[in-house]
Amino acid sequence: MALRRSLLVMGLCAWLPLAAGNVALAQEKVLRVGINAADIAFLDPHRAQATTDRGLMGWMFNALVRFPPGSADPAKLEPDLAERWESSADGLTWTFHLRKGVKFHGGGELDAEDVRYSLMRAADPKRSSFSGDFRAMDRVEVVDPLTVRVVFKTPVPHALGLFADYQGGFIVSRKAATELGDKFNTNPVGTGPFMFAEHATQQHVTLVAHPGYFRGKPQIDKVVYRFIAADSPRELAFSAGELDLIVGRREQKWVERMRATPNVTVEIFRPAEYRTLHINTKSAPLDDKRVREAIARAINVPRIIQFVGKDVALPGHSVVPPSYLGESGDGWSYSYDPARAKALLAEAGHANGIRIKSVVSSVSSIQPIMEVIQAQLKQVGITLDMDVVDHPTYHAQIRKDASQVTFYGAARFPVADSYLSEFYHSRATIGTPTAALNLSHCDVADKEIDEARTSPDRAKQLELWREAQKKIHMAICSVPLFELMQVWVRSNKLDLGYKLEGAMNLAPALTEKSSLK
């Protein structure tokens, strides 16, 4: 495909200032990042779901509130585009007071109409992958040019999180998005510390410093986000000094080797991506609960965690990730029992075994683990045919129900509702108009999930979440596996400007304080 260049290069220069290229090349502070992908899928923050896309969103866009750089703790949310806010006693009305003078990339100032447009856009299934998060939002009102009021129909368990620098919370330029239409996805315009410059298909995305950033011009002039899907070439480029920051292998031996490398820092941080094997409960023979239980009992989770490594993999106990508000495993489990798995298959009429299929991503954090699961299933007579594809193709195919079992890892806002609504509510079922990521076609806990979303009683809410998790577990809609921590490696030439303990966008935040020696 031909090189996709920035609007500046294409002649639509209204969105990108000529000043971005004024720094002489020899003097530029250029951060070179290596990512494990063949290309970008989306540059539109309301569409960017893939792990490899999300880091860029946090570098280009802001939200009303933000996680402090280096943190993924929702209790620490702080002002971003909003200077302050207040909510009504019933939690249904939220009023945000915006900063004055916040500039978009290429000119123009943020106002309440931009915020209203962005939130309504995030809630629109035709324009957003995160519309389900905003189901309870009734309306967004412009009070004055710097004040926005959001009214919910029912209480939302994590309301402030909807307005954070994460998923649908990002604020876009209303003018750019409306005038560019579909081209906005390849020419995004936000307010963040870095602004889009170009996309070279299957090569890189380039960002440049936003000179008008409201927190101050970044110390890094340019970011080159290189696509190097294979691990070895990416690591060789890092070792040769051609890259300053790379996504690492989430493997214990690799982490230990990199820790022993001079002038290198290994960053391991949350939120972990919760690895789950989703089972399509509507696909024969998986529509038989006995077959699903056979799969659950054939998988040796402790052995998988041992394979991945103690520093990067932590066991899960429920369909909701550990540490999320409302997570409740209560000791439920289908313990590893290959003999019982074989007996269950025989009871279901499959004494000679079964054959099932799965589309599998070739990335190092997925394919090797699925190969372990494939071997474990084989021991009880379950043949898993794996169609190994690149990561963007994997994302596209699983959303077309191409897999009977899908290995998926995700990090969401750390409240039980986030996971239950997106992965286990019938509204989120793949193939429906309101599809999210219910790859299991699970519908057994809709009542509890809905009631928990609207309950003003926290104790009742926690009990409803517990009951939902139990029902999903008993139906064996999925097999919870483990949390996989984020692993990145940086040259000590790069100073992030903060201590990295968490990053909701799954990549180290780059701020105006980040610098290169």
Helices and strands as residue ranges (DSSP letters): E 4-5, H 7-10, G 13-15, G 18-21, G 25-27, E 30-35, H 51-60, E 65-66, G 74-76, E 78-79, E 82-87, E 93-98, H 112-122, G 131-134, E 137-144, E 147-152, G 159-163, G 167-169, H 174-180, G 181-186, E 194-200, E 204-209, E 222-227, H 231-239, E 245-247, H 252-259, E 264-279, H 289-298, H 301-308, E 313-315, H 338-347, E 354-361, H 367-378, E 382-389, H 391-398, E 405-410, H 416-423, G 426-428, H 446-454, H 458-475, E 478-491, E 494-495, E 515-516
